[in-house]
Amino acid sequence: NPGDGIGFAAWPAYRVSNAQMWGMQHRLNDCYRQQRFPEPKFGSDATIALGVYMGVNAKGAKSIVPAIKR
Protein backbone atom coordinates (compact mmCIF):
# COMPACT_ATOMS: atom_id res chain seq x y z
CA ASN A 1 0.00 0.00 0.00
CA PRO A 2 1.45 3.38 -0.93
CA GLY A 3 0.02 5.03 2.21
CA ASP A 4 1.44 2.53 4.70
CA GLY A 5 4.46 4.67 5.47
CA ILE A 6 2.65 7.94 6.12
CA GLY A 7 1.83 7.28 9.78
CA PHE A 8 5.06 5.51 10.59
CA ALA A 9 7.30 8.14 8.98
CA ALA A 10 5.93 10.95 11.17
CA TRP A 11 7.22 9.59 14.50
CA PRO A 12 8.95 10.63 16.72
CA ALA A 13 6.74 13.68 17.03
CA TYR A 14 6.05 16.52 19.43
CA ARG A 15 2.59 16.02 20.98
CA VAL A 16 1.05 19.46 21.51
CA SER A 17 -1.77 18.00 23.63
CA ASN A 18 0.65 16.98 26.39
CA ALA A 19 3.75 19.02 25.49
CA GLN A 20 5.98 15.95 25.11
CA MET A 21 8.15 14.37 22.46
CA TRP A 22 6.83 10.87 21.72
CA GLY A 23 8.43 8.00 19.88
CA MET A 24 6.57 5.18 18.15
CA GLN A 25 6.67 3.08 21.35
CA HIS A 26 4.72 5.73 23.28
CA ARG A 27 2.31 6.10 20.36
CA LEU A 28 1.58 2.38 20.27
CA ASN A 29 1.03 2.27 24.03
CA ASP A 30 -1.41 5.19 23.68
CA CYS A 31 -3.33 3.26 21.00
CA TYR A 32 -3.82 0.43 23.48
CA ARG A 33 -5.00 2.92 26.11
CA GLN A 34 -7.46 4.60 23.73
CA GLN A 35 -9.01 1.22 22.92
CA ARG A 36 -9.27 0.50 26.65
CA PHE A 37 -7.00 -2.52 26.35
CA PRO A 38 -4.49 -3.21 29.12
CA GLU A 39 -1.44 -1.08 28.36
CA PRO A 40 1.57 -3.25 27.50
CA LYS A 41 4.88 -2.76 29.25
CA PHE A 42 7.21 -0.33 27.52
CA GLY A 43 9.31 -2.30 25.04
CA SER A 44 7.10 -5.39 25.21
CA ASP A 45 7.38 -8.08 22.54
CA ALA A 46 3.94 -7.10 21.17
CA THR A 47 4.76 -3.41 20.67
CA ILE A 48 8.20 -4.15 19.25
CA ALA A 49 6.62 -6.60 16.78
CA LEU A 50 4.00 -3.99 15.79
CA GLY A 51 6.70 -1.35 15.31
CA VAL A 52 8.81 -3.68 13.15
CA TYR A 53 5.74 -4.67 11.11
CA MET A 54 4.87 -1.01 10.53
CA GLY A 55 8.46 -0.20 9.64
CA VAL A 56 8.68 -3.01 7.10
CA ASN A 57 5.41 -1.89 5.49
CA ALA A 58 6.65 1.72 5.47
CA LYS A 59 9.72 0.75 3.43
CA GLY A 60 10.54 3.55 1.02
CA ALA A 61 8.45 6.17 2.83
CA LYS A 62 10.11 9.53 3.27
CA SER A 63 10.70 10.42 6.92
CA ILE A 64 9.08 13.68 8.01
CA VAL A 65 10.48 13.90 11.53
CA PRO A 66 10.39 15.64 13.82
CA ALA A 67 6.68 16.20 13.30
CA ILE A 68 4.09 18.08 15.33
CA LYS A 69 0.90 16.29 16.38
CA ARG A 70 -2.11 17.71 18.17
MDAnalysis code that builds the backbone (N, CA, C; Angstrom):
import MDAnalysis as mda
import numpy as np

u = mda.Universe.empty(210, n_residues=70, atom_resindex=np.repeat(np.arange(70), 3), trajectory=True)
u.add_TopologyAttr("name", ["N", "CA", "C"] * 70)
u.add_TopologyAttr("resid", np.arange(1, 71))
u.add_TopologyAttr("resname", ["ASN", "PRO", "GLY", "ASP", "GLY", "ILE", "GLY", "PHE", "ALA", "ALA", "TRP", "PRO", "ALA", "TYR", "ARG", "VAL", "SER", "ASN", "ALA", "GLN", "MET", "TRP", "GLY", "MET", "GLN", "HIS", "ARG", "LEU", "ASN", "ASP", "CYS", "TYR", "ARG", "GLN", "GLN", "ARG", "PHE", "PRO", "GLU", "PRO", "LYS", "PHE", "GLY", "SER", "ASP", "ALA", "THR", "ILE", "ALA", "LEU", "GLY", "VAL", "TYR", "MET", "GLY", "VAL", "ASN", "ALA", "LYS", "GLY", "ALA", "LYS", "SER", "ILE", "VAL", "PRO", "ALA", "ILE", "LYS", "ARG"])
u.atoms.positions = np.array([
    [0.824, -1.189, 0.000],
    [0.000, 0.000, 0.000],
    [0.867, 1.250, 0.000],
    [0.633, 2.172, -0.891],
    [1.450, 3.380, -0.933],
    [1.336, 4.235, 0.321],
    [0.207, 4.190, 1.029],
    [0.020, 5.029, 2.209],
    [0.495, 4.423, 3.509],
    [1.030, 3.205, 3.467],
    [1.443, 2.535, 4.701],
    [2.512, 3.295, 5.475],
    [3.368, 4.000, 4.795],
    [4.464, 4.673, 5.472],
    [4.127, 6.022, 6.050],
    [2.978, 6.577, 5.708],
    [2.652, 7.941, 6.125],
    [2.624, 8.075, 7.644],
    [1.908, 7.201, 8.327],
    [1.829, 7.281, 9.782],
    [3.137, 6.945, 10.461],
    [3.811, 5.945, 9.964],
    [5.059, 5.512, 10.587],
    [6.165, 6.555, 10.427],
    [6.214, 7.209, 9.283],
    [7.304, 8.138, 8.980],
    [7.220, 9.440, 9.760],
    [6.108, 9.693, 10.448],
    [5.931, 10.949, 11.173],
    [6.258, 10.844, 12.664],
    [6.837, 9.745, 13.089],
    [7.217, 9.585, 14.500],
    [8.703, 9.373, 14.606],
    [9.433, 9.930, 15.538],
    [8.949, 10.630, 16.716],
    [8.321, 11.977, 16.361],
    [7.448, 12.426, 17.253],
    [6.741, 13.677, 17.034],
    [6.518, 14.397, 18.358],
    [6.378, 15.716, 18.262],
    [6.048, 16.520, 19.434],
    [4.539, 16.533, 19.583],
    [4.030, 16.056, 20.720],
    [2.589, 16.025, 20.977],
    [2.190, 17.323, 21.671],
    [1.482, 18.178, 20.956],
    [1.052, 19.460, 21.507],
    [0.101, 19.243, 22.679],
    [-0.755, 18.233, 22.601],
    [-1.767, 17.996, 23.633],
    [-1.170, 17.747, 25.018],
    [0.032, 17.210, 25.080],
    [0.650, 16.983, 26.389],
    [2.068, 17.543, 26.477],
    [2.454, 18.331, 25.494],
    [3.753, 19.018, 25.490],
    [4.923, 18.060, 25.709],
    [4.908, 16.935, 24.992],
    [5.975, 15.948, 25.107],
    [6.395, 15.451, 23.734],
    [7.648, 15.023, 23.657],
    [8.150, 14.368, 22.458],
    [7.888, 12.878, 22.613],
    [7.185, 12.290, 21.655],
    [6.831, 10.875, 21.718],
    [7.476, 10.113, 20.588],
    [7.957, 8.927, 20.902],
    [8.429, 8.000, 19.884],
    [7.309, 7.038, 19.513],
    [7.585, 6.142, 18.591],
    [6.574, 5.182, 18.153],
    [6.123, 4.284, 19.308],
    [7.038, 3.937, 20.217],
    [6.670, 3.082, 21.353],
    [5.583, 3.737, 22.204],
    [5.746, 5.026, 22.518],
    [4.718, 5.731, 23.284],
    [3.407, 5.800, 22.500],
    [3.513, 6.010, 21.207],
    [2.314, 6.103, 20.365],
    [1.542, 4.785, 20.369],
    [2.248, 3.676, 20.245],
    [1.580, 2.376, 20.266],
    [0.922, 2.109, 21.623],
    [1.619, 2.451, 22.705],
    [1.025, 2.274, 24.031],
    [-0.235, 3.119, 24.176],
    [-0.237, 4.323, 23.606],
    [-1.414, 5.187, 23.677],
    [-2.572, 4.602, 22.870],
    [-2.270, 3.932, 21.775],
    [-3.326, 3.264, 20.995],
    [-4.015, 2.196, 21.839],
    [-3.232, 1.426, 22.583],
    [-3.823, 0.429, 23.476],
    [-4.729, 1.115, 24.499],
    [-4.235, 2.201, 25.091],
    [-5.004, 2.923, 26.112],
    [-6.312, 3.446, 25.542],
    [-6.259, 4.033, 24.343],
    [-7.459, 4.601, 23.732],
    [-8.507, 3.530, 23.428],
    [-8.073, 2.320, 23.189],
    [-9.006, 1.219, 22.922],
    [-9.447, 0.517, 24.208],
    [-8.967, 1.045, 25.333],
    [-9.272, 0.496, 26.652],
    [-8.764, -0.942, 26.843],
    [-7.685, -1.247, 26.137],
    [-6.996, -2.515, 26.351],
    [-5.971, -2.307, 27.459],
    [-5.566, -3.357, 28.138],
    [-4.488, -3.208, 29.122],
    [-3.230, -2.690, 28.417],
    [-2.629, -1.664, 28.992],
    [-1.442, -1.079, 28.364],
    [-0.259, -2.027, 28.523],
    [0.409, -2.351, 27.410],
    [1.568, -3.249, 27.503],
    [2.750, -2.545, 28.166],
    [3.659, -3.331, 28.679],
    [4.880, -2.758, 29.245],
    [5.678, -2.096, 28.134],
    [6.377, -1.026, 28.486],
    [7.208, -0.326, 27.518],
    [8.261, -1.292, 26.982],
    [8.347, -1.406, 25.666],
    [9.313, -2.302, 25.039],
    [8.885, -3.758, 25.042],
    [7.585, -4.008, 25.198],
    [7.099, -5.391, 25.209],
    [7.276, -6.032, 23.834],
    [7.255, -7.351, 23.812],
    [7.384, -8.076, 22.542],
    [6.296, -7.661, 21.551],
    [5.065, -7.455, 22.056],
    [3.943, -7.100, 21.174],
    [4.160, -5.744, 20.505],
    [4.584, -4.737, 21.274],
    [4.757, -3.407, 20.675],
    [5.993, -3.354, 19.784],
    [7.020, -4.100, 20.128],
    [8.198, -4.155, 19.253],
    [7.820, -4.816, 17.932],
    [7.057, -5.916, 18.007],
    [6.618, -6.596, 16.782],
    [5.746, -5.680, 15.924],
    [4.837, -4.932, 16.547],
    [4.003, -3.987, 15.793],
    [4.849, -2.909, 15.125],
    [5.821, -2.377, 15.865],
    [6.700, -1.353, 15.307],
    [7.515, -1.865, 14.133],
    [8.036, -3.076, 14.251],
    [8.805, -3.677, 13.153],
    [7.902, -3.912, 11.948],
    [6.700, -4.432, 12.189],
    [5.738, -4.668, 11.109],
    [5.422, -3.359, 10.377],
    [5.168, -2.305, 11.147],
    [4.867, -1.008, 10.533],
    [6.071, -0.477, 9.763],
    [7.260, -0.658, 10.319],
    [8.462, -0.200, 9.641],
    [8.713, -0.920, 8.335],
    [8.499, -2.228, 8.324],
    [8.676, -3.008, 7.095],
    [7.678, -2.553, 6.040],
    [6.432, -2.330, 6.439],
    [5.413, -1.886, 5.487],
    [5.611, -0.440, 5.053],
    [6.386, 0.326, 5.815],
    [6.654, 1.718, 5.468],
    [7.888, 1.852, 4.583],
    [8.487, 0.738, 4.211],
    [9.722, 0.751, 3.428],
    [9.585, 1.692, 2.235],
    [10.534, 2.602, 2.125],
    [10.538, 3.550, 1.019],
    [9.830, 4.853, 1.329],
    [9.140, 4.932, 2.469],
    [8.445, 6.174, 2.830],
    [9.465, 7.218, 3.270],
    [9.221, 8.436, 2.901],
    [10.111, 9.529, 3.272],
    [9.820, 9.958, 4.708],
    [10.860, 10.001, 5.528],
    [10.703, 10.415, 6.917],
    [10.387, 11.906, 6.985],
    [9.452, 12.270, 7.842],
    [9.083, 13.680, 8.007],
    [9.216, 14.078, 9.476],
    [10.272, 13.606, 10.121],
    [10.480, 13.903, 11.534],
    [11.473, 15.038, 11.707],
    [11.428, 15.750, 12.804],
    [10.392, 15.642, 13.821],
    [9.099, 16.287, 13.335],
    [7.993, 15.704, 13.700],
    [6.682, 16.204, 13.297],
    [5.983, 16.815, 14.508],
    [4.909, 17.517, 14.254],
    [4.088, 18.083, 15.326],
    [2.701, 17.465, 15.217],
    [2.232, 16.911, 16.318],
    [0.905, 16.288, 16.377],
    [0.064, 17.020, 17.405],
    [-1.250, 17.025, 17.204],
    [-2.114, 17.706, 18.175],
    [-2.327, 16.890, 19.415],
])
